[in-house]
Amino acid sequence: MTRLVSRRFPSRAALDAALEQRLGQAISANGASAIMLSGGTTPLPAYRSLARNPLPHDDGLHVLFSDDRYVPSEADASNYHQARALLDALALPASSVARVRTELPLDEAAADYERQLAALLNSGVRIGLGLLGLGADGHAASLFGAADLERARGHLAIPVQRPDGMSAVSVTPELLAHVEDPLFVVAGGGKHDAIQALAAQDVKSTAWRAVQRCPRVQLWFA
């Protein structure tokens, strides 16, 4: 049974500071481990601050992404591009960063990302901290509803047609089940209902259904 722990912050600044500290701890952890980064605007202040003040890290550090839009890797809408300054500051080799290769056709990009994730898991690297956003519609990563969750069965990554007309590649509940510390980080207006549904463990919440195989989940919001 999944245990969900919620923490409300008094301000966006307090949330940003706590996320920077938690992400810094994950980066500095000893031993081979992986961190899953999310997209959106909420984690950007933490990424940028850590990029300006990079922390020492184990040579076995890996990074993966919860999802990415099917856009060129240098586009502003790319989650990989948004985190690029942090990745560059950490000076991680390309082999230590699992990313969606959007230069491939969409289905091939999803299959390629799934192979990267499988290789990471098979190597014995543990996925420690895993950041997740929460959409106003209750989506997590790029899983937007029951149809996406159903297609995700038996996969670590899938291609998705987003409601806004864009395509994406998303991790799945099966991948999230391997994340030791999944952490929803939520800020911004219009998300009150989605936060309440997740906190209440509402079975209609796509985000909640996505993490039901995780023993423990945290929800931080401001």
C-alpha positions in Angstrom: 0.0 0.0 0.0 1.3 3.4 -1.0 1.9 5.9 1.8 1.6 9.6 0.7 3.2 12.3 2.9 2.2 15.9 2.1 4.1 19.0 3.0 2.8 22.5 2.4 5.3 25.4 2.2 4.5 28.9 3.3 5.9 30.5 0.1 7.3 29.6 -3.3 10.8 30.7 -2.1 10.6 28.2 0.8 9.6 25.5 -1.6 12.5 26.4 -4.0 15.0 26.4 -1.1 13.8 23.0 0.1 13.9 21.5 -3.4 17.4 22.8 -4.0 18.6 21.3 -0.7 17.0 17.9 -1.4 18.3 17.7 -4.9 21.7 18.7 -3.7 21.6 15.8 -1.2 20.7 13.4 -4.0 23.5 14.7 -6.2 26.1 14.3 -3.5 25.0 10.8 -2.4 27.7 8.1 -2.3 27.6 5.2 -4.6 26.1 4.6 -8.1 22.6 6.2 -8.1 20.3 8.0 -10.5 18.1 11.1 -10.2 14.9 11.6 -12.2 14.4 15.2 -13.2 11.0 16.6 -14.2 10.1 19.4 -16.5 8.0 22.5 -16.2 8.8 25.8 -14.5 8.6 24.6 -10.8 12.0 22.9 -10.5 13.9 25.5 -12.7 15.1 27.7 -9.8 16.7 24.7 -8.1 18.3 23.5 -11.3 19.7 27.0 -12.1 21.0 27.6 -8.5 22.7 24.2 -8.4 24.2 24.9 -11.9 25.8 28.0 -10.6 27.2 26.2 -7.5 27.8 22.6 -8.7 28.2 20.0 -6.0 30.8 17.2 -5.9 29.2 13.8 -6.9 30.0 10.2 -7.2 31.3 9.1 -10.6 28.4 6.7 -10.7 25.8 9.5 -10.8 23.2 9.1 -13.5 20.3 11.4 -14.6 17.1 10.5 -16.3 13.9 12.4 -17.1 10.3 11.8 -16.2 9.2 12.8 -19.7 10.0 15.1 -22.5 8.0 16.8 -25.3 8.7 15.6 -28.8 10.6 18.8 -29.8 14.2 19.4 -30.8 16.6 19.0 -27.8 17.6 22.7 -28.0 14.0 24.0 -28.0 12.8 25.9 -25.0 9.9 23.4 -24.5 12.4 20.6 -24.1 12.8 19.3 -20.5 16.3 18.2 -21.4 17.2 21.7 -22.6 15.8 23.2 -19.4 18.1 21.1 -17.3 21.1 21.4 -19.7 22.9 24.0 -17.6 22.8 21.7 -14.5 23.9 18.7 -16.6 26.8 20.8 -18.0 27.8 22.0 -14.5 27.9 18.4 -13.3 30.0 17.4 -16.3 28.3 14.1 -16.6 29.3 12.0 -19.6 26.7 11.3 -22.2 26.5 7.7 -21.1 25.3 8.8 -17.7 22.3 10.8 -19.0 19.3 9.0 -20.2 17.3 11.3 -22.4 14.6 11.1 -25.0 16.3 11.3 -28.4 13.8 13.4 -30.2 15.9 13.4 -33.4 14.3 9.9 -33.9 10.8 9.3 -35.1 8.4 9.4 -32.1 7.8 5.6 -31.7 11.5 4.9 -32.1 12.4 7.6 -29.6 10.1 6.0 -27.1 11.5 2.5 -27.8 15.0 3.9 -27.5 14.3 5.6 -24.2 12.8 2.4 -22.9 16.0 0.6 -23.8 18.1 3.2 -22.0 15.9 2.9 -18.9 16.1 -0.9 -19.0 19.8 -0.8 -19.3 20.0 1.5 -16.3 17.9 -0.8 -14.1 19.8 -3.9 -15.3 23.1 -2.3 -14.4 22.1 -2.3 -10.7 22.0 1.5 -10.4 19.3 2.5 -8.0 17.0 5.4 -8.8 16.9 7.5 -5.6 15.1 10.8 -5.9 12.5 11.1 -8.6 10.9 14.5 -9.3 7.4 14.7 -10.7 5.3 17.6 -11.6 1.5 17.8 -11.3 -0.7 19.3 -14.0 -3.9 21.2 -13.2 -5.7 18.4 -14.9 -4.1 15.9 -12.5 -1.5 14.5 -15.0 1.9 13.3 -13.9 5.0 13.1 -16.2 3.2 12.9 -19.6 0.5 10.4 -18.5 -2.8 12.2 -19.0 -5.5 9.6 -18.4 -6.7 6.1 -18.2 -5.8 5.4 -21.8 -2.2 6.3 -21.3 -2.0 4.2 -18.1 -3.5 1.2 -19.9 -1.0 1.5 -22.8 1.8 1.8 -20.3 1.3 -1.7 -19.0 4.5 -3.8 -19.5 6.5 -0.8 -20.6 9.1 1.6 -19.0 8.4 4.4 -21.5 5.7 5.1 -24.0 4.9 7.7 -26.7 2.0 10.0 -25.8 -0.3 12.4 -27.7 -0.8 15.3 -25.3 -4.1 17.1 -25.0 -2.5 20.3 -26.2 -1.7 18.6 -29.6 2.0 18.0 -28.9 3.6 14.6 -28.7 5.8 13.4 -25.8 7.6 10.4 -24.4 6.8 9.5 -20.8 8.0 7.1 -18.2 5.4 4.7 -16.9 4.1 3.4 -13.5 6.3 0.4 -14.0 9.4 2.7 -14.1 8.1 4.8 -11.2 7.8 1.6 -9.1 11.6 1.5 -9.2 12.0 5.0 -7.8 12.9 5.0 -4.1 11.9 8.5 -3.3 9.2 9.9 -5.7 8.5 13.5 -5.0 5.8 15.6 -6.5 6.8 19.3 -6.5 3.9 21.6 -7.2 3.6 25.4 -7.5 1.5 27.8 -9.5 -2.2 28.8 -9.6 -5.0 26.6 -10.8 -3.7 23.4 -9.3 -5.7 23.3 -6.0 -8.1 20.6 -7.2 -5.3 18.4 -8.5 -3.4 18.8 -5.3 -6.5 17.9 -3.2 -7.2 14.9 -5.4 -3.7 13.6 -5.1 -3.5 14.2 -1.4 -6.9 12.4 -0.9 -5.5 9.5 -3.0 -8.5 9.8 -5.3 -8.6 6.9 -7.8 -9.7 9.3 -10.5 -6.4 11.2 -10.2 -4.1 10.1 -13.0 -1.1 11.2 -10.8 -2.2 9.0 -7.9 -2.7 6.0 -10.1 0.7 6.5 -11.7 2.5 6.0 -8.3 0.3 3.4 -6.7 3.1 0.8 -7.0 5.5 3.0 -5.0 5.7 2.3 -1.2 6.1 5.9 -0.3 5.4 9.2 -2.1 5.9 12.8 -1.1 3.9 15.8 -2.2 5.5 19.2 -1.7 3.4 22.3 -2.7 3.2 26.0 -2.1 
